[in-house]
Amino acid sequence: MTLTPKMQQALQANLMKELGLEGLPVDQQERILMNTATIINQNIALRLLEELPEDKAKELEVLMTDYANEPEKLQVFFQQEMPNFDEMVTEEIASYKQDLLDKFSPTKAKK
């Protein structure tokens, strides 16, 4: 599963600045964002598997394998089976972003 442009924008909004990493070369910033997106995708997948009924969770596992490079097909499944999918994604992004800020924010380190 890949993050949609909207999800990617929510993730990177001020993240580099808030972490004090805006001075890094763009390629390093992009690598950090890609790694972060991968972790968030895994968190979203785990949460979906936990919240979906067992039969739908098994269906999702198959879809994630068959359509790993076709996020629009997965998106249809998510919208049908998880009416609060967008909200859940936003929560996962916000939660992971906050975790990063709690651990690595220069302002937190100074306190």
C-alpha positions as CSV (number, residue, x, y, z in Angstrom):
1,M,0.0,0.0,0.0
2,T,1.3,3.4,-0.8
3,L,0.4,6.7,0.7
4,T,-1.8,8.9,-1.5
5,P,-0.6,12.4,-2.3
6,K,-3.0,13.8,0.3
7,M,-1.6,11.4,2.9
8,Q,2.0,12.2,1.9
9,Q,1.3,15.9,2.2
10,A,-0.1,15.5,5.7
11,L,2.9,13.5,6.7
12,Q,5.6,15.8,5.5
13,A,3.9,19.1,6.5
14,N,6.6,20.8,8.5
15,L,8.0,17.4,9.6
16,M,11.6,18.2,8.5
17,K,11.5,21.6,10.1
18,E,9.9,20.3,13.3
19,L,12.6,17.7,13.5
20,G,15.4,20.2,12.8
21,L,16.3,18.4,9.6
22,E,15.4,21.0,7.0
23,G,19.1,21.6,6.4
24,L,19.7,18.0,5.2
25,P,20.1,17.5,1.4
26,V,16.9,16.8,-0.4
27,D,17.8,13.2,-1.1
28,Q,18.3,12.5,2.6
29,Q,15.0,14.2,3.5
30,E,13.2,12.1,0.8
31,R,14.8,8.9,2.2
32,I,13.6,9.8,5.7
33,L,10.1,10.4,4.4
34,M,10.1,7.2,2.4
35,N,11.1,5.2,5.5
36,T,8.5,7.0,7.5
37,A,5.8,6.3,4.9
38,T,6.8,2.6,4.9
39,I,6.4,2.4,8.7
40,I,3.0,4.2,8.6
41,N,1.8,1.9,5.8
42,Q,2.7,-1.1,8.0
43,N,0.9,0.5,11.0
44,I,-2.2,1.1,8.8
45,A,-2.1,-2.5,7.5
46,L,-1.9,-3.9,11.1
47,R,-4.7,-1.7,12.3
48,L,-6.9,-2.8,9.3
49,L,-6.2,-6.4,10.0
50,E,-7.1,-5.9,13.6
51,E,-10.3,-4.0,13.0
52,L,-11.7,-6.0,10.0
53,P,-13.7,-9.2,10.5
54,E,-11.6,-12.3,10.0
55,D,-13.0,-13.1,6.5
56,K,-12.4,-9.5,5.3
57,A,-8.9,-9.5,6.9
58,K,-8.0,-12.6,4.9
59,E,-9.4,-10.9,1.8
60,L,-7.3,-7.9,2.5
61,E,-4.1,-10.0,2.8
62,V,-4.7,-11.4,-0.6
63,L,-5.5,-8.0,-2.1
64,M,-2.4,-6.5,-0.6
65,T,-0.3,-9.2,-2.3
66,D,-2.2,-9.1,-5.6
67,Y,-2.5,-5.3,-5.9
68,A,0.5,-4.1,-4.0
69,N,1.4,-1.8,-6.8
70,E,-2.2,-0.7,-7.6
71,P,-3.2,1.4,-4.6
72,E,-6.4,2.6,-6.3
73,K,-7.8,-1.0,-6.2
74,L,-6.9,-1.3,-2.5
75,Q,-8.5,2.1,-1.9
76,V,-11.8,0.8,-3.2
77,F,-11.7,-2.1,-0.8
78,F,-10.8,0.2,2.1
79,Q,-13.6,2.7,1.3
80,Q,-16.2,-0.2,1.1
81,E,-15.1,-2.1,4.2
82,M,-13.8,0.7,6.4
83,P,-16.1,3.8,6.2
84,N,-13.8,5.6,8.6
85,F,-10.6,4.7,6.6
86,D,-9.5,8.3,5.8
87,E,-9.9,9.2,9.5
88,M,-8.0,6.2,10.5
89,V,-5.1,7.0,8.1
90,T,-5.0,10.6,9.4
91,E,-4.9,9.2,13.0
92,E,-2.0,6.9,12.1
93,I,0.0,9.6,10.4
94,A,-0.6,12.0,13.3
95,S,0.3,9.3,15.8
96,Y,3.6,8.3,14.1
97,K,4.5,11.9,13.4
98,Q,4.0,12.7,17.1
99,D,6.1,9.7,18.1
100,L,8.9,11.1,15.8
101,L,8.6,14.5,17.3
102,D,8.6,13.2,20.9
103,K,11.8,11.3,20.2
104,F,13.7,13.5,17.9
105,S,12.5,17.1,18.0
106,P,15.3,19.5,18.8
107,T,13.0,21.5,21.1
108,K,12.2,18.3,23.1
109,A,15.9,17.6,23.5
110,K,16.5,21.0,25.0
111,K,14.0,20.5,27.8
